[in-house]
């Protein structure tokens, strides 16, 4: 189970930061609320594990991107270009094995805290457990994520776009040596199949791809981070 999003963050990094604060503040107020040292120890161990998981997720994502860049350069680069170094592999080792149910333990603890006779709104605010109605993100802050498939022919590839609640999006490409983005597809569903007219007929071409959200055919928010795709004849 996952605790209510009305007080518990949704992203892994945000959850780890929240838990770290909760751990510190709970250790300070636990005695006055009638909790025992064993409760504090459990929270501290669970917080440490979640922070560890958040850290390795960031490291793994960085390594995966470095590995992808190496693959792209080593396979699609021109003969004579510098050969990149293979990314150093990552290694993770957990210091303490925790029992399953970290979020359920937290949710049960928060319920126990809220029924303590001397629990106050100030205590809830300190611990970060006062339910709030999540605010909707501003349209200007919306930024889609994209995932492109490999191109196996016909100068086509598929693109998945997280639409962030928007009804439409467009796909743009940028050619090598250019700084201009060109519209190549408009869609309302995923995945969208994109066909790119090659600069040189019958020759593979490496291009940058990004997506832009649309509402009533007008641009919304920020373009996605771009990614490279090689289209093939």
C-alpha positions in Angstrom: 0.0 0.0 0.0 1.0 3.7 -0.4 0.1 6.3 2.2 -2.4 9.1 1.2 -1.0 11.5 -1.4 -2.7 14.2 0.7 0.3 14.2 3.0 2.8 11.8 1.5 4.8 12.8 -1.6 4.6 10.9 -4.9 8.2 10.9 -6.2 10.9 8.7 -4.8 13.3 11.5 -4.2 10.6 13.6 -2.6 9.5 10.7 -0.4 13.1 10.1 0.8 13.4 13.8 1.7 10.1 13.7 3.5 10.9 10.6 5.4 14.3 12.0 6.5 12.5 15.1 8.0 9.8 12.9 9.6 12.5 10.7 11.1 14.3 13.7 12.7 11.1 15.3 14.0 9.5 12.1 15.2 12.6 11.3 17.3 12.2 14.7 19.0 8.5 14.4 19.8 8.1 10.6 20.3 8.6 10.6 24.1 6.0 13.4 24.6 3.5 11.5 22.5 4.0 8.2 24.4 6.1 6.3 21.9 8.9 4.1 22.9 12.5 4.0 21.6 11.7 0.9 19.5 9.3 3.0 17.5 12.0 5.6 16.9 14.4 2.9 15.9 12.0 1.5 13.3 11.4 4.8 11.7 15.1 5.6 11.6 15.9 2.3 9.9 13.1 2.6 7.4 14.1 6.2 6.6 17.7 5.2 6.0 16.6 2.4 3.6 14.4 4.8 1.6 17.1 7.3 1.3 19.5 4.6 0.1 17.0 3.5 -2.5 16.5 7.0 -3.7 20.3 7.5 -4.0 20.9 4.3 -6.0 18.0 5.1 -8.3 19.7 8.4 -9.2 23.0 6.7 -9.7 21.5 3.9 -11.8 19.6 6.4 -14.0 22.9 8.4 -14.5 24.7 5.1 -15.4 22.0 4.0 -17.8 22.1 7.3 -19.6 25.9 7.1 -19.8 25.6 3.6 -21.2 23.0 4.7 -23.7 25.3 7.6 -24.9 28.2 5.1 -25.2 26.1 2.8 -27.3 24.9 5.6 -29.6 28.4 7.0 -30.1 30.2 3.7 -30.6 27.6 2.4 -33.1 26.5 5.5 -34.9 29.6 7.6 -34.8 31.8 8.1 -37.8 35.0 6.2 -38.3 37.9 8.3 -37.0 35.9 10.0 -34.2 37.3 9.6 -30.7 36.4 6.3 -29.0 34.6 6.9 -25.7 35.5 5.2 -22.5 33.1 2.5 -21.4 31.1 3.8 -18.3 32.3 2.5 -15.0 29.8 0.0 -13.6 27.9 0.7 -10.4 27.8 -1.5 -7.3 25.3 -1.4 -4.5 25.3 -3.1 -1.2 22.5 -2.8 1.4 23.7 -2.3 5.0 20.6 -3.7 6.7 17.8 -5.9 5.4 14.4 -4.4 6.4 11.2 -6.4 6.5 8.6 -5.8 3.7 6.0 -3.2 4.4 7.8 0.1 4.9 4.9 2.3 3.7 2.3 0.3 5.7 4.4 0.7 8.8 4.5 4.4 8.2 0.8 4.6 7.6 0.0 2.7 10.7 2.3 4.9 12.8 0.7 8.1 11.4 -2.7 6.8 12.4 -1.4 6.1 15.9 0.1 9.5 16.2 -3.2 11.3 15.2 -5.2 9.6 18.0 -2.7 10.5 20.8 -4.6 12.7 23.3 -2.0 15.5 23.2 -1.5 15.4 19.4 -2.0 18.9 18.0 -2.1 20.5 14.6 1.3 22.0 15.3 2.7 18.5 15.8 1.1 17.3 12.6 2.6 20.2 10.7 6.0 19.5 12.3 5.8 15.9 11.1 4.4 16.7 7.7 1.2 14.5 8.2 -1.6 17.1 7.9 -3.7 16.1 4.9 -3.8 18.7 2.2 -5.6 18.8 -1.2 -2.9 18.4 -3.8 -2.6 21.5 -6.0 -2.8 21.0 -9.7 0.5 21.8 -11.5 0.5 25.1 -13.4 0.2 24.7 -17.2 3.5 26.5 -17.7 5.3 23.9 -15.6 4.0 20.9 -17.5 6.8 18.9 -19.2 6.2 15.6 -20.9 8.5 12.6 -20.9 9.2 10.7 -24.0 10.4 7.2 -25.0 11.4 6.5 -28.6 11.7 3.1 -30.2 14.5 2.0 -32.5 13.9 2.6 -36.2 14.0 -0.5 -38.3 13.1 0.9 -41.7 11.0 3.2 -43.7 12.6 6.2 -41.8 10.0 5.5 -39.1 10.0 5.2 -35.3 7.4 5.1 -32.6 7.3 7.6 -29.8 5.5 7.4 -26.4 4.6 10.7 -24.8 3.3 11.3 -21.3 0.5 13.8 -22.1 0.1 15.2 -18.5 -3.7 15.5 -19.0 -3.4 17.3 -22.3 -5.4 16.1 -25.3 -2.8 16.6 -28.0 0.9 16.8 -28.6 3.3 17.4 -31.5 6.6 15.7 -32.4 9.5 17.8 -33.5 12.9 16.9 -34.9 16.2 18.8 -35.2 18.7 17.8 -37.9 22.4 17.5 -37.4 24.1 20.9 -37.7 20.8 22.8 -37.3 19.3 24.6 -34.3 15.8 24.7 -35.7 13.0 22.4 -34.6 10.7 21.1 -37.3 7.1 19.7 -36.7 6.8 16.2 -38.1 3.7 14.7 -36.4 0.6 15.6 -34.4 -1.2 13.0 -32.3 -3.8 12.4 -29.5 -2.8 8.8 -28.7 0.3 6.7 -27.8 2.4 5.5 -29.4 2.6 7.7 -32.4 4.3 6.4 -35.5 6.6 9.1 -36.9 8.0 9.2 -40.5 10.9 11.5 -41.2 11.9 12.6 -44.7 15.7 12.0 -44.8 18.1 14.8 -45.7 19.9 12.4 -48.0 17.7 9.8 -49.8 18.3 6.2 -48.8 20.8 7.1 -46.1 20.3 6.6 -42.3 20.1 9.9 -40.4 20.6 10.6 -36.7 18.2 13.2 -35.4 17.1 14.8 -32.1 13.5 14.3 -31.2 11.2 16.0 -28.7 7.5 16.4 -27.9 5.4 19.5 -27.2 2.1 19.3 -25.4 -0.9 21.0 -27.0 -4.4 22.2 -26.0 -6.8 23.5 -28.6 -3.7 23.4 -30.9 -1.8 25.8 -28.7 1.5 25.0 -27.0 1.3 24.1 -23.3 4.1 24.0 -20.9 7.7 23.1 -21.8 9.0 20.8 -24.5 10.3 17.4 -23.4 13.9 16.7 -23.0 15.2 15.7 -26.4 16.5 12.2 -27.3 18.5 10.9 -30.3 16.9 8.6 -32.8 18.5 7.2 -35.9 16.0 6.6 -38.7 16.9 4.0 -41.3 15.8 3.3 -44.9 
